[in-house]
Amino acid sequence: MSRGSFEAYKYIEDIFLKVATQVPDSGPCVMYIGKGGSGNFGKMIHNGIEYGDMQLIAEAYDVLKFVGKLSNDELYKVFSEWNKGEFLCGKVGNYNGEEVSQMWKKGWFVVAVDFDSSCRLSYLIR
């Protein structure tokens, strides 16, 4: 999210377009937001959506684990399947399949949130 002088943005726009995350339906995730603190507002909205996604994943895990009484193996299978489609969009860790599988069997839940394709943040929830 770019803010500040529009002339400065136009000067570096090509670089941003090349390194930005690409969304199939709408192209690169690059946009000039405006002057001053407008970029901060845009980032706040983005973070709110991302945290909402993480909360939804945690709630789904909680309901399946404690209400649905799914075992760790069953949870691993459900989240692995969901991770292939649009529901989780790859947010559940896909590092080393065997390593993640062992973590699930021990009762650890692995979520990797891809904020901008260059920064991955992992969570282990027990």
VOPAGU-2260 file (C-alpha; in pm, 1 decimal, decimal comma):
REM VOPAGU-2260
SITE   aa  ch    i         X         Y         Z
SITE  MET   A    0       0,0       0,0       0,0
SITE  SER   A    1     167,0     312,1    -121,4
SITE  ARG   A    2     112,0     657,1      16,8
SITE  GLY   A    3     274,7     994,5     -18,4
SITE  SER   A    4     346,6    1185,0    -334,8
SITE  PHE   A    5     177,4    1040,8    -644,3
SITE  GLU   A    6     481,1    1140,1    -853,1
SITE  ALA   A    7     706,9     929,1    -628,6
SITE  TYR   A    8     464,3     636,9    -653,5
SITE  LYS   A    9     463,4     652,5   -1035,3
SITE  TYR   A   10     845,0     648,8   -1027,7
SITE  ILE   A   11     855,9     312,3    -845,0
SITE  GLU   A   12     522,7     161,5    -953,4
SITE  ASP   A   13     683,5     -81,9   -1202,4
SITE  ILE   A   14     901,2    -229,8    -927,3
SITE  PHE   A   15     599,6    -277,5    -698,8
SITE  LEU   A   16     400,1    -440,8    -978,7
SITE  LYS   A   17     677,8    -695,4   -1039,0
SITE  VAL   A   18     720,8    -800,8    -674,1
SITE  ALA   A   19     356,8    -782,2    -560,0
SITE  THR   A   20     138,6   -1080,3    -479,5
SITE  GLN   A   21     -70,1   -1169,6    -785,9
SITE  VAL   A   22    -442,1   -1242,0    -743,7
SITE  PRO   A   23    -595,8   -1445,4   -1029,0
SITE  ASP   A   24    -913,1   -1236,0   -1057,2
SITE  SER   A   25    -769,0    -887,7   -1012,4
SITE  GLY   A   26    -394,0    -889,5   -1079,8
SITE  PRO   A   27    -117,2    -745,8    -861,7
SITE  CYS   A   28    -194,4    -631,2    -507,9
SITE  VAL   A   29     -58,4    -279,9    -559,7
SITE  MET   A   30    -245,7      44,3    -520,0
SITE  TYR   A   31    -176,2     408,5    -458,0
SITE  ILE   A   32    -375,8     492,6    -145,3
SITE  GLY   A   33    -318,3     866,4    -117,4
SITE  LYS   A   34    -129,0    1127,0      77,4
SITE  GLY   A   35     -42,0    1128,7     445,7
SITE  GLY   A   36    -164,8     848,7     669,3
SITE  SER   A   37    -403,0     693,0     419,4
SITE  GLY   A   38    -171,3     395,6     369,1
SITE  ASN   A   39    -188,4     324,6     740,8
SITE  PHE   A   40    -567,7     312,1     720,0
SITE  GLY   A   41    -547,6      68,2     428,0
SITE  LYS   A   42    -303,5    -151,7     620,7
SITE  MET   A   43    -535,8    -148,2     922,4
SITE  ILE   A   44    -821,6    -278,4     704,7
SITE  HIS   A   45    -593,6    -548,4     558,3
SITE  ASN   A   46    -483,4    -658,3     905,7
SITE  GLY   A   47    -844,6    -674,0    1024,0
SITE  ILE   A   48    -933,3    -909,8     740,0
SITE  GLU   A   49    -623,9   -1124,6     803,8
SITE  TYR   A   50    -696,8   -1152,1    1177,3
SITE  GLY   A   51   -1057,8   -1238,5    1095,5
SITE  ASP   A   52    -931,5   -1523,1     876,5
SITE  MET   A   53    -706,9   -1651,4    1154,9
SITE  GLN   A   54    -992,8   -1636,7    1406,3
SITE  LEU   A   55   -1221,2   -1828,5    1169,2
SITE  ILE   A   56    -958,8   -2103,4    1133,1
SITE  ALA   A   57    -917,3   -2121,9    1512,4
SITE  GLU   A   58   -1296,1   -2134,9    1566,4
SITE  ALA   A   59   -1335,6   -2412,8    1307,1
SITE  TYR   A   60   -1057,7   -2610,7    1476,8
SITE  ASP   A   61   -1216,9   -2560,1    1820,4
SITE  VAL   A   62   -1564,0   -2669,4    1706,1
SITE  LEU   A   63   -1433,6   -2975,4    1520,1
SITE  LYS   A   64   -1202,8   -3077,7    1806,0
SITE  PHE   A   65   -1422,1   -3018,5    2109,7
SITE  VAL   A   66   -1780,6   -3031,7    1979,7
SITE  GLY   A   67   -1730,4   -3270,7    1688,2
SITE  LYS   A   68   -1481,2   -3480,4    1890,5
SITE  LEU   A   69   -1253,3   -3530,2    1589,0
SITE  SER   A   70    -919,8   -3695,6    1660,1
SITE  ASN   A   71    -595,4   -3523,9    1566,0
SITE  ASP   A   72    -565,7   -3753,3    1261,8
SITE  GLU   A   73    -918,5   -3661,6    1150,6
SITE  LEU   A   74    -849,0   -3290,7    1203,9
SITE  TYR   A   75    -531,0   -3320,6     999,2
SITE  LYS   A   76    -726,0   -3477,7     711,5
SITE  VAL   A   77   -1003,2   -3214,4     724,7
SITE  PHE   A   78    -766,0   -2917,1     734,1
SITE  SER   A   79    -538,2   -3070,4     468,3
SITE  GLU   A   80    -838,4   -3100,9     237,0
SITE  TRP   A   81    -962,3   -2748,5     315,3
SITE  ASN   A   82    -610,9   -2616,6     258,9
SITE  LYS   A   83    -625,4   -2726,8    -106,7
SITE  GLY   A   84    -921,0   -2504,9    -191,9
SITE  GLU   A   85   -1035,7   -2148,3    -151,6
SITE  PHE   A   86   -1151,6   -2183,1     210,1
SITE  LEU   A   87    -804,2   -2171,6     364,9
SITE  CYS   A   88    -603,3   -2070,9      55,9
SITE  GLY   A   89    -291,6   -2246,9     185,2
SITE  LYS   A   90    -298,7   -2086,3     531,4
SITE  VAL   A   91    -255,9   -2417,0     714,3
SITE  GLY   A   92     114,2   -2506,1     714,2
SITE  ASN   A   93     237,9   -2709,4     421,1
SITE  TYR   A   94     605,7   -2717,1     511,0
SITE  ASN   A   95     719,0   -3078,1     536,4
SITE  GLY   A   96     418,9   -3307,6     509,9
SITE  GLU   A   97     557,4   -3566,7     751,1
SITE  GLU   A   98     670,6   -3304,8    1003,5
SITE  VAL   A   99     330,6   -3133,9    1002,3
SITE  SER   A  100     154,7   -3470,0    1023,6
SITE  GLN   A  101     357,2   -3557,9    1335,0
SITE  MET   A  102     272,3   -3221,4    1492,5
SITE  TRP   A  103     -99,0   -3281,9    1432,8
SITE  LYS   A  104     -75,0   -3631,7    1584,6
SITE  LYS   A  105      79,5   -3479,0    1896,9
SITE  GLY   A  106    -207,7   -3231,4    1919,6
SITE  TRP   A  107     -29,9   -2929,9    1771,0
SITE  PHE   A  108    -215,7   -2720,6    1516,3
SITE  VAL   A  109       4,2   -2545,9    1259,9
SITE  VAL   A  110    -114,2   -2233,5    1079,6
SITE  ALA   A  111     108,8   -2039,4     843,8
SITE  VAL   A  112     -20,3   -1700,2     749,7
SITE  ASP   A  113     121,7   -1563,4     426,7
SITE  PHE   A  114      97,0   -1186,8     472,2
SITE  ASP   A  115     274,8   -1080,6     155,7
SITE  SER   A  116     442,1   -1388,6       3,8
SITE  SER   A  117     778,8   -1282,1     143,2
SITE  CYS   A  118     691,1   -1313,1     511,5
SITE  ARG   A  119     546,3   -1629,2     661,8
SITE  LEU   A  120     433,3   -1633,1    1021,2
SITE  SER   A  121     371,1   -1968,9    1183,7
SITE  TYR   A  122     155,0   -2046,7    1480,4
SITE  LEU   A  123     157,4   -2358,5    1691,4
SITE  ILE   A  124    -156,2   -2397,6    1898,2
SITE  ARG   A  125    -193,8   -2676,6    2146,8
